[in-house]
Amino acid sequence: MASLIPSLTLSLLILLLNFRLIQSLQCSSQKFSGNRYYQHCTDLPHLSAYLHWNYNPAESSINIAFLAPPARPDGWVAWGINPNGSGMIGAQALIAHKEANGSMAVRTFKLVSYKKVEEGEIAYKVSKVEAEYKNGVVTMFATVRLPKETVVLSQVWQVGSSVVDGMPVMHELGAANLNSKGKLDLPQGQSSSNSGENSNLQRKRIHGLLNAISWGILFPVGAIIARYLRSLRFADPFWFYLHVICQFSSYVIGVTGWAIGLDLGAKSKGIEYTSHRIIGIVLFCIATLQMFAFFLRPKKDHKYRVYWNVYHHGIGYAIIVLGIINVFKGLEMLRPAKAWKLGYVLFLSGLGAITLCLETITWALVLKKKFHKSKKPYNGFDRSEKQQPLAS
């Protein structure tokens, strides 16, 4: 028994060390109908997709088998080549989907933009096109003729949820969908993802984190400080400086995240998050206007102070609402682990509960103060008693 333990430990270590290798060889166990055989295969890094191919340098062509599960059973899968770039736009693609009668169809499309595709002949001659659907996975076969002496391709692949009137509906814009592209070395049998994608994804995460901390956390906390601490005598003027520091820090962090977002948008041609971008621009504008409130703040007894209060409070609440909305929009686009969204929802729930408690306490104190004030003597007499006539 004692000699068995080292053997089992060694076996476990070998399995752990080779786990990634076992994963990378998953495509080699896949079989195809018609006794099709492919010399090379690769597990593509996104969308649970696989590519098998035979390279024929004499004819400058490849035979491919592309496998991927569509986003929904009636969705579509696509594999293509971009002759002039490394992304989706400009790609010459094969798209497979179910017909109304249940049979599979493969058609050729040009990807003009992320929202527009054109069906028709593509830049490559395609033959022996066929597709199968089994166990939730679409397998697409084709022979593609390439320009002479082509040895490296910029490939793209994608999955979608539905087809309407013969046209594929736009796919989702999650991280996996946007990163489904890379290089394919035909004779060497190797594929690689674009090296810049990880860096780009990291910047997206930084952008999201900065804006979540700014508009989604610090700004609401700063508003709560101003609303509830200023009613406490011992907190004056500490609450004011704490409020200013909190809101100014929120603005600086938010503008930094906003600038990163603008740069990401400029470098992501064809990818549009219209509502998220518009809300971000509005947030920047009104938050900048709110910063001027500090310099335009009149004294408490000034006749225009009431108008300043309306301006300051109104813009502040607008920033809180728009900021929280945009944080959730960012979470939908970035799709981090569920724990991030759950954590933010729990934070907002906790903040809401604290706000409700503080609001209840504040109103109770206000009503109590008014009640005691109404009981105070008036000109030496209690209001509840009738005033006695003066002696003649």
C-alpha positions as CSV (number, residue, x, y, z in Angstrom):
1,M,0.0,0.0,0.0
2,A,2.8,2.4,0.8
3,S,4.5,1.8,-2.5
4,L,1.2,2.5,-4.3
5,I,0.8,6.0,-2.9
6,P,4.0,7.4,-4.7
7,S,2.9,5.8,-7.9
8,L,-0.6,7.3,-7.7
9,T,0.9,10.7,-6.9
10,L,3.2,10.6,-9.8
11,S,0.4,9.6,-12.1
12,L,-1.7,12.5,-10.9
13,L,1.1,15.0,-11.5
14,I,1.6,13.7,-15.0
15,L,-2.1,14.1,-15.7
16,L,-2.1,17.7,-14.3
17,L,1.0,18.7,-16.3
18,N,-0.5,17.3,-19.5
19,F,-4.0,18.6,-19.0
20,R,-3.6,21.4,-21.5
21,L,-2.0,19.0,-24.0
22,I,-4.9,16.7,-23.7
23,Q,-7.3,19.6,-24.3
24,S,-5.4,20.7,-27.4
25,L,-5.6,17.2,-28.9
26,Q,-9.4,17.1,-28.6
27,C,-9.9,17.8,-32.3
28,S,-7.8,14.7,-33.2
29,S,-10.5,12.4,-31.8
30,Q,-13.2,13.9,-34.0
31,K,-14.5,11.7,-36.9
32,F,-16.3,12.6,-40.1
33,S,-18.8,11.0,-42.4
34,G,-17.7,9.8,-45.8
35,N,-14.4,8.5,-44.4
36,R,-13.0,12.1,-44.6
37,Y,-9.5,12.4,-43.2
38,Y,-7.6,15.6,-42.5
39,Q,-3.9,15.9,-41.9
40,H,-4.1,19.0,-39.6
41,C,-6.5,20.1,-36.9
42,T,-6.7,22.8,-34.3
43,D,-8.9,23.6,-31.3
44,L,-9.8,27.3,-32.0
45,P,-9.6,29.4,-28.8
46,H,-13.2,30.8,-28.9
47,L,-16.8,29.7,-29.4
48,S,-16.0,26.0,-28.9
49,A,-15.0,25.8,-32.6
50,Y,-12.5,23.4,-34.4
51,L,-10.9,23.4,-37.8
52,H,-9.5,20.5,-39.7
53,W,-7.7,20.9,-43.1
54,N,-5.6,19.4,-45.8
55,Y,-3.2,21.7,-47.6
56,N,-2.4,21.0,-51.3
57,P,0.5,23.3,-52.3
58,A,0.5,22.0,-55.9
59,E,-3.1,23.2,-56.5
60,S,-2.8,26.0,-53.9
61,S,-6.0,24.8,-52.2
62,I,-7.2,23.6,-48.8
63,N,-10.0,21.1,-47.9
64,I,-11.6,22.2,-44.6
65,A,-14.0,20.8,-42.0
66,F,-15.2,23.5,-39.6
67,L,-17.1,22.5,-36.5
68,A,-19.0,24.9,-34.1
69,P,-22.3,24.9,-32.1
70,P,-24.5,27.7,-33.3
71,A,-25.7,30.2,-30.7
72,R,-29.2,28.6,-30.9
73,P,-30.4,25.4,-32.7
74,D,-31.7,27.5,-35.6
75,G,-28.7,29.7,-35.8
76,W,-25.7,29.8,-38.1
77,V,-21.9,29.2,-38.1
78,A,-19.3,30.8,-40.3
79,W,-15.7,30.4,-41.2
80,G,-13.9,32.8,-43.5
81,I,-10.6,34.3,-44.8
82,N,-9.7,38.0,-44.6
83,P,-7.4,38.7,-47.6
84,N,-6.6,42.3,-46.5
85,G,-6.8,42.4,-42.7
86,S,-7.1,40.5,-39.5
87,G,-10.7,41.1,-38.4
88,M,-14.2,40.4,-39.5
89,I,-14.7,43.4,-41.8
90,G,-13.7,42.5,-45.3
91,A,-13.7,38.7,-44.7
92,Q,-14.9,36.3,-47.4
93,A,-17.0,33.8,-45.5
94,L,-18.8,30.5,-45.7
95,I,-22.0,30.5,-43.6
96,A,-23.9,27.3,-42.8
97,H,-27.5,27.2,-41.4
98,K,-30.7,25.2,-41.4
99,E,-33.2,25.7,-44.2
100,A,-37.0,25.8,-43.5
101,N,-37.3,22.2,-44.4
102,G,-34.6,21.2,-41.9
103,S,-31.8,20.6,-44.5
104,M,-28.5,22.3,-44.2
105,A,-27.3,25.0,-46.6
106,V,-23.9,26.6,-47.1
107,R,-23.7,30.0,-48.8
108,T,-21.0,32.6,-49.4
109,F,-21.0,36.1,-48.0
110,K,-18.8,39.2,-47.9
111,L,-18.7,40.9,-44.6
112,V,-19.0,44.6,-45.3
113,S,-19.4,45.7,-41.7
114,Y,-20.5,44.1,-38.4
115,K,-24.1,45.0,-39.3
116,K,-24.0,44.3,-43.0
117,V,-23.2,41.2,-45.0
118,E,-23.7,40.7,-48.8
119,E,-24.4,37.3,-50.3
120,G,-22.7,36.4,-53.5
121,E,-19.4,35.2,-55.0
122,I,-16.4,35.8,-52.9
123,A,-12.7,36.3,-53.7
124,Y,-11.9,32.6,-53.5
125,K,-13.3,29.8,-55.7
126,V,-15.2,27.4,-53.4
127,S,-16.3,23.8,-54.3
128,K,-17.4,20.6,-52.7
129,V,-19.5,22.5,-50.2
130,E,-21.6,20.6,-47.7
131,A,-22.9,20.9,-44.1
132,E,-24.2,18.6,-41.4
133,Y,-26.0,19.1,-38.1
134,K,-25.6,16.6,-35.3
135,N,-25.8,16.8,-31.5
136,G,-26.1,20.5,-31.5
137,V,-22.9,21.0,-33.7
138,V,-22.7,22.2,-37.3
139,T,-19.9,20.7,-39.4
140,M,-19.2,22.5,-42.6
141,F,-17.0,21.0,-45.4
142,A,-15.5,22.9,-48.4
143,T,-12.6,23.1,-50.8
144,V,-11.1,26.6,-51.1
145,R,-8.8,27.6,-53.9
146,L,-6.2,30.1,-52.8
147,P,-3.8,32.5,-54.5
148,K,-0.5,30.8,-55.5
149,E,2.2,30.4,-52.8
150,T,-0.3,31.2,-50.0
151,V,1.0,29.6,-46.8
152,V,-0.5,31.7,-44.1
153,L,-4.2,32.8,-43.8
154,S,-5.9,35.4,-41.7
155,Q,-8.9,33.3,-40.6
156,V,-12.1,34.4,-38.8
157,W,-15.0,32.3,-37.5
158,Q,-18.3,33.1,-35.9
159,V,-21.7,31.8,-34.6
160,G,-25.1,33.4,-34.6
161,S,-28.5,32.8,-33.2
162,S,-30.9,33.0,-36.1
163,V,-31.5,33.5,-39.9
164,V,-34.3,35.8,-41.1
165,D,-35.4,35.7,-44.8
166,G,-32.2,33.8,-45.7
167,M,-29.9,36.4,-44.1
168,P,-27.9,35.7,-40.9
169,V,-28.9,38.0,-38.0
170,M,-26.0,39.8,-36.4
171,H,-24.0,37.8,-33.8
172,E,-23.5,38.9,-30.2
173,L,-20.7,41.2,-29.4
174,G,-19.2,39.4,-26.4
175,A,-15.4,39.0,-25.9
176,A,-15.4,35.5,-27.4
177,N,-17.3,36.7,-30.6
178,L,-15.0,39.7,-31.0
179,N,-11.8,37.7,-30.5
180,S,-12.6,34.8,-32.9
181,K,-9.9,35.5,-35.4
182,G,-6.2,34.6,-35.9
183,K,-3.5,33.3,-38.2
184,L,-3.4,29.8,-39.8
185,D,-0.1,28.4,-41.0
186,L,-1.2,25.9,-43.6
187,P,1.9,23.7,-44.1
188,Q,3.0,23.7,-40.5
189,G,-0.5,22.9,-39.2
190,Q,-0.5,25.6,-36.6
191,S,-2.9,28.4,-35.7
192,S,-2.5,31.4,-33.4
193,S,-4.7,34.2,-32.1
194,N,-3.9,37.8,-32.7
195,S,-1.4,39.0,-30.1
196,G,-3.1,42.4,-29.6
197,E,-6.4,40.9,-28.5
198,N,-5.4,40.2,-24.9
199,S,-4.1,43.7,-24.5
200,N,-7.2,45.1,-25.9
201,L,-9.4,43.0,-23.6
202,Q,-7.3,44.1,-20.7
203,R,-7.9,47.8,-21.5
204,K,-11.6,47.1,-21.8
205,R,-11.6,45.6,-18.3
206,I,-9.7,48.6,-17.0
207,H,-12.2,51.0,-18.7
208,G,-15.1,49.1,-17.1
209,L,-13.5,48.9,-13.7
210,L,-12.6,52.6,-13.5
211,N,-16.1,53.7,-14.6
212,A,-17.8,51.3,-12.2
213,I,-15.8,52.7,-9.3
214,S,-16.4,56.3,-10.4
215,W,-20.0,56.7,-11.5
216,G,-21.3,53.4,-10.0
217,I,-19.8,53.5,-6.5
218,L,-18.0,56.7,-5.4
219,F,-20.5,59.2,-6.8
220,P,-23.6,57.7,-5.1
221,V,-21.6,57.4,-1.8
222,G,-20.6,61.0,-2.1
223,A,-24.2,62.0,-2.5
224,I,-25.3,60.0,0.6
225,I,-22.6,61.8,2.6
226,A,-23.8,65.2,1.6
227,R,-27.5,64.4,2.2
228,Y,-27.3,62.7,5.6
229,L,-24.1,63.8,7.4
230,R,-24.7,67.5,7.1
231,S,-27.7,67.3,9.4
232,L,-25.4,66.2,12.2
233,R,-23.8,69.1,14.0
234,F,-20.7,67.3,15.0
235,A,-20.0,66.5,11.3
236,D,-19.9,70.1,10.2
237,P,-17.8,71.1,8.2
238,F,-16.2,67.6,7.9
239,W,-19.0,66.3,5.8
240,F,-18.5,69.0,3.2
241,Y,-14.8,68.3,2.6
242,L,-15.5,64.5,2.6
243,H,-18.2,65.1,0.0
244,V,-15.9,67.2,-2.2
245,I,-13.0,64.8,-2.0
246,C,-15.3,61.9,-2.9
247,Q,-17.0,63.6,-5.9
248,F,-13.8,65.1,-7.2
249,S,-12.0,61.7,-7.0
250,S,-15.0,60.1,-8.8
251,Y,-14.8,62.7,-11.6
252,V,-11.0,62.2,-12.1
253,I,-11.4,58.4,-12.2
254,G,-14.4,58.6,-14.4
255,V,-12.8,60.9,-17.0
256,T,-9.8,58.6,-17.1
257,G,-12.1,55.7,-17.8
258,W,-14.0,57.8,-20.4
259,A,-10.8,58.6,-22.2
260,I,-9.8,55.0,-22.4
261,G,-13.3,54.2,-23.8
262,L,-12.9,56.9,-26.5
263,D,-9.6,55.3,-27.5
264,L,-11.1,51.8,-27.6
265,G,-14.0,53.1,-29.7
266,A,-11.6,54.7,-32.2
267,K,-9.6,51.5,-32.6
268,S,-12.7,49.2,-32.9
269,K,-14.0,50.2,-36.3
270,G,-17.3,48.6,-37.1
271,I,-18.1,47.9,-33.5
272,E,-20.7,50.2,-32.1
273,Y,-22.3,50.4,-28.6
274,T,-24.4,53.5,-29.4
275,S,-26.4,53.8,-26.2
276,H,-23.4,53.1,-24.0
277,R,-21.3,55.7,-25.8
278,I,-24.0,58.4,-25.8
279,I,-24.6,57.9,-22.0
280,G,-20.8,58.1,-21.4
281,I,-20.6,61.4,-23.3
282,V,-23.6,62.8,-21.5
283,L,-22.1,61.7,-18.1
284,F,-18.8,63.5,-18.9
285,C,-20.6,66.7,-19.9
286,I,-22.9,67.0,-16.9
287,A,-20.2,65.8,-14.5
288,T,-17.9,68.6,-15.8
289,L,-20.8,71.0,-15.3
290,Q,-21.2,69.7,-11.8
291,M,-17.6,70.4,-11.0
292,F,-18.2,74.1,-11.7
293,A,-20.8,74.0,-8.9
294,F,-18.0,74.3,-6.4
295,F,-16.8,77.6,-7.9
296,L,-20.3,79.0,-8.5
297,R,-21.6,78.1,-5.0
298,P,-23.3,81.2,-3.4
299,K,-23.5,81.7,0.4
300,K,-26.3,80.1,2.3
301,D,-28.2,83.4,2.7
302,H,-27.8,84.5,-0.9
303,K,-31.0,85.1,-2.8
304,Y,-29.8,82.8,-5.7
305,R,-28.9,79.9,-3.4
306,V,-32.2,78.2,-3.9
307,Y,-31.6,78.1,-7.7
308,W,-28.1,76.8,-7.2
309,N,-29.5,74.0,-5.0
310,V,-31.9,72.9,-7.7
311,Y,-29.1,72.9,-10.3
312,H,-26.6,71.1,-8.0
313,H,-29.0,68.4,-6.8
314,G,-30.8,67.8,-10.1
315,I,-27.5,67.2,-12.0
316,G,-26.2,65.1,-9.1
317,Y,-29.1,62.7,-9.2
318,A,-29.0,62.6,-13.0
319,I,-25.3,61.5,-12.8
320,I,-26.2,58.7,-10.3
321,V,-29.0,57.3,-12.4
322,L,-27.1,57.5,-15.7
323,G,-23.9,56.1,-14.1
324,I,-25.6,53.0,-12.7
325,I,-27.4,52.4,-16.0
326,N,-24.1,52.6,-17.9
327,V,-22.4,50.3,-15.5
328,F,-24.9,47.6,-16.2
329,K,-24.6,48.2,-19.9
330,G,-20.9,47.8,-19.6
331,L,-21.3,44.5,-17.7
332,E,-23.6,43.2,-20.5
333,M,-21.0,44.0,-23.1
334,L,-17.9,42.8,-21.3
335,R,-19.6,39.7,-19.8
336,P,-17.3,39.1,-16.8
337,A,-17.8,36.3,-14.4
338,K,-21.3,36.4,-12.8
339,A,-19.8,37.2,-9.5
340,W,-18.9,40.7,-10.7
341,K,-22.5,41.6,-11.6
342,L,-23.9,39.9,-8.5
343,G,-21.4,41.8,-6.3
344,Y,-22.5,45.1,-7.8
345,V,-26.2,44.3,-7.4
346,L,-25.5,43.4,-3.8
347,F,-23.6,46.6,-3.3
348,L,-26.5,48.7,-4.7
349,S,-29.0,46.7,-2.6
350,G,-26.9,47.4,0.5
351,L,-26.6,51.1,-0.4
352,G,-30.3,51.3,-1.0
353,A,-31.1,49.8,2.3
354,I,-28.7,52.2,4.1
355,T,-30.3,55.1,2.2
356,L,-33.8,54.1,3.2
357,C,-32.8,53.8,6.9
358,L,-31.1,57.1,6.9
359,E,-34.0,58.8,5.1
360,T,-36.4,57.4,7.6
361,I,-34.3,58.6,10.5
362,T,-33.8,62.1,8.9
363,W,-37.5,62.6,8.4
364,A,-38.3,61.4,12.0
365,L,-35.8,63.9,13.4
366,V,-37.2,66.7,11.2
367,L,-40.8,66.0,12.3
368,K,-39.7,65.7,15.9
369,K,-38.0,69.1,15.7
370,K,-41.1,70.7,14.2
371,F,-43.3,69.2,16.8
372,H,-41.1,70.5,19.7
373,K,-40.9,73.9,18.0
374,S,-44.7,74.2,17.8
375,K,-44.9,73.5,21.6
376,K,-42.5,76.4,22.5
377,P,-44.1,79.5,24.3
378,Y,-45.0,82.5,22.1
379,N,-44.3,85.9,23.6
380,G,-44.3,84.5,27.0
381,F,-47.5,82.6,26.6
382,D,-48.3,79.0,25.6
383,R,-50.2,78.9,22.3
384,S,-52.5,76.3,23.7
385,E,-53.8,78.7,26.4
386,K,-56.1,81.6,25.8
387,Q,-54.6,85.0,26.3
388,Q,-56.0,86.8,29.4
389,P,-57.3,90.3,29.0
390,L,-55.2,93.1,30.5
391,A,-56.4,94.7,33.7
392,S,-58.0,98.1,33.3
